[in-house]
Amino acid sequence: MFFNSLAFAIFLPIVFFLYWFVFNKTKSTQNALLIVASYYFYSCWDWRFLFLLVFSTFLDYYTGIQIEKGKSERSRKFWFWLSILVNLGFLGIFKYYNFFASSFAELLSSAGFKASPILLNVILPVGISFYTFHGLSYVIDIYYKRIKAEYNFVDYSLFVSYFPLLVAGPIERATHLLPEIKIKREFDLEKAKEGICQIVWGLVKKVVIADTCASYANAIFDNYTAMNSFSLILGAIYFAFQIYGDFSGYSDIALGVSKLFGLDLLRNFNYPYFSRDIAEFWRRWHISLSSWFRDYLYIPLGGSKGGIWMKIRNTFIIFIVSGFWHGANWTYVVWGFINAVYFLPLLLSNSNRNNMDAIKLKFNFDSAKIVMSILYTFLLTCVAWIFFRSRTITDAVLYIKRIFTSKDFSFQYLENERYSYELLGIIGLFVLVEWNNRNKIEPLSGKRSLLKVALAIVAIMALGTFSDYKEFIYFQF
């Protein structure tokens, strides 16, 4: 059940009506309804993996209580590591086993040994990387006595499986979401209006920007050997906007839907393509994942407090692990490595936190420098995205090589629903709208919101792509 599907358009109003008009008496009835709705939502993907979700939920619920009750450090460590190892074990089996088995077999073959790896014929449970990280952060926080264990199983289950964030985030923290879950929600009309605005803008990002860009990005990346330099450059730009529109669009819809039920989720994107350096980009892109790795991996490793070699080590660990989190392919690892290379000079020169202020432009030389730094950061990001999008590292290298060797900048027509130059105009207008509203959560709320929502819906109907590409990219992670 996609957020941009007819099934969800039917599902959401039904749950909304039941939530506010039938099950609105107590916090417990509200949470119970959301649990049932969330499990139904998840079972629409594959009901068999619902058992895995329930088991993971119960595991962390039970081990969290045992850690808090543990009378000795040995007992606390036992339950802590049981939760960590089982969670990572499930993630490793479903997501990474075939990758490691195949990679090891290829390594043996390259050394002259015959290898026939035993591979698992299983599909990746949707959202496993997200709900696993929900549970891990909860257990880790209890072990280090940052929070108390949750004894209400329904409340904890909702924290893990709340349907707006279940399959593609944002990655929530118990310190943020559980306190909201534990109180009865009262309907807030203004919050509901904000939620509708965010949902509609998320659909604009997904249907108008991401899905349309996908048509061209797929055509270019799948046939890059036949494309000229200009088309390859456009392909990288199209994919940059595809993945941004797709993932941030999902996050906007998730946050907007959650506001309809009186719950605020963590913000996941803050106009990342307006960043002035890579450090700022990573403070604005997939914020919930970046902060998760910062708090639960980077800082425990020593962060940036140690010597120069510790800083280098920790930087590469955090970015490579982040890349590997996205998928079982060496292209994601290289993508993480490239971002570490981008980030490291900023860290070593103590300039990684230079651009913490809001962007303000005037007609002067300093503003021109800001614009150039934004464009340069976007260029670096697009180069890294080529590795993220390509099937293999070789394809990514050859793609970049052909940009410089083709030397043909004529305009190639791609047999899709629109001419490519029309799409560039849509992207340009989209960037302009986001730039003018960069200090807001999304552009539609505020003054004349009804008119802006109406225009956005017209744009969705007139310019949206409804046939080629419906699935959200991050569902595969």
C-alpha positions, 0 to 999 in steps of 0.5 A: 500500500503506497502513500500515493495509491488509491488503496491508501486514499481509502485507508487513511480517511477510514482510520481517521474517522474511527480514530477521532469519532469512535475510538477517541475516548481514551489514550488506550483505545486510540493506540489500540486502533493505530496498532491494528491499522499499522499491522494491517498496513504492513500486512498489505506488503507481505503478511508473513513478515508481520510475524517478524515485526511482532517478534522484534517488537516483543524482543526489545520490549521484554529485553528492555524490561529485563535490562532495567530490572537487572540486579547485576551488570552481568545480567544487564549485559546479557539481555542487552547483547541478546537484543543487539545480536538478534536484531542485527542477526535478522537484519544480516540474514535478510539483507546481507547474507547473500551479499557476503556469500556472493562476495566471498565466492567471487573472492575465492574464484579470483584466487583460482578456487571453485566456489558455489555459495548457498544463497537464500531465496528470500525477499527483504522484509519492507522497513526492516532497517527502520524498525530494527533501528527503532528497537536498537536505540530504545534498548541502548538508551535503557542500557545506558540509563537515559530512559526508563523501560516501557511497561505498556506493551501496546504503547511500545508496539505503537512506537515501533510499528506506527504506520506512517513511519513503519516502512521508510522512516523517519527513524524515531527515538523513544525519548521523542515519540513515546511521551506523545503516545502515552497521552490522549490526543485531542483534535487540533484543527490547525495541526490537521491543516498543517498535516494536509499541506505537508501531505499535498506537498509530499505528493508534489515531490513524489508524483510530479518531481520524483516519478517524472525524473525517474522516467528519464534517470532510468532511461539514461542510466540503463543505456548510458553507453549510448548517451552523450555527455549532456544527457549523462550530466542530466541523468545525474541531475535527474536522479538527484531530484528523483531521490530527493523528491521520492524520499523527502516526499515520503517523509513529508507525507508521513509527517503530515499523516501523523499530524492528522492523528495528533502526533509529531514525528521528527523532521527528516529533511531540511532543503538539503540541496541548498547546503553550502558544504557537505557537512551542512548537507548531512545536517539537512539530509535524512536527518533521523539516520544521520543523527542516529549514527552520530549518537549511537556509533560516531560519539561512542567511537570517540567522535572528533575528540581524539587525535587526527587518526581517530578522527579519520577512522571515525569519519570513514566508519560512520559514512561507510556504515551509513552507505552499507545500511542503504543496501547490500551492494559495493556501490553503496559502500563506495558512495559512503566512502566518497562522502567521507572523503568530501567531509574529512577536509572540513572536519580536519580544518575545524570548518565542518560547523561553519554554516550553521546559520540561515542563508541570507542573500543580498546583491553583493560578492559574499552572496555570490560566493554562497550561491557558488558554494551551493552549486559546488556542493550540489555538484559533489553530491551528484557525482556521489549519486552516480555510484548510488544509482549505478548497478556496479562500481564499474558502471559508475566509473564508465558513466563518469568517464563517458561524460568526459570522453563523449564530448557531445553536448547535443540534446538527445530526445528520450522516448518518454512522456515528456520532452526533457527540457519541459522537465527541466522547467518543472525542476527549476520552478520546484527549486524556486518555490522551495528556495522562497520557502526555505525557512518553513517546513513546507511551502503550502501552509501559511497565508493563502494556504487553501489557494496554494493547496488547490494549485498543488493539486492541479499540478499533481493532476496535470504534471504528475506521472502515474504509470511508470514508477510508483514505488518509493526508493527507500522501501528497498532499504 
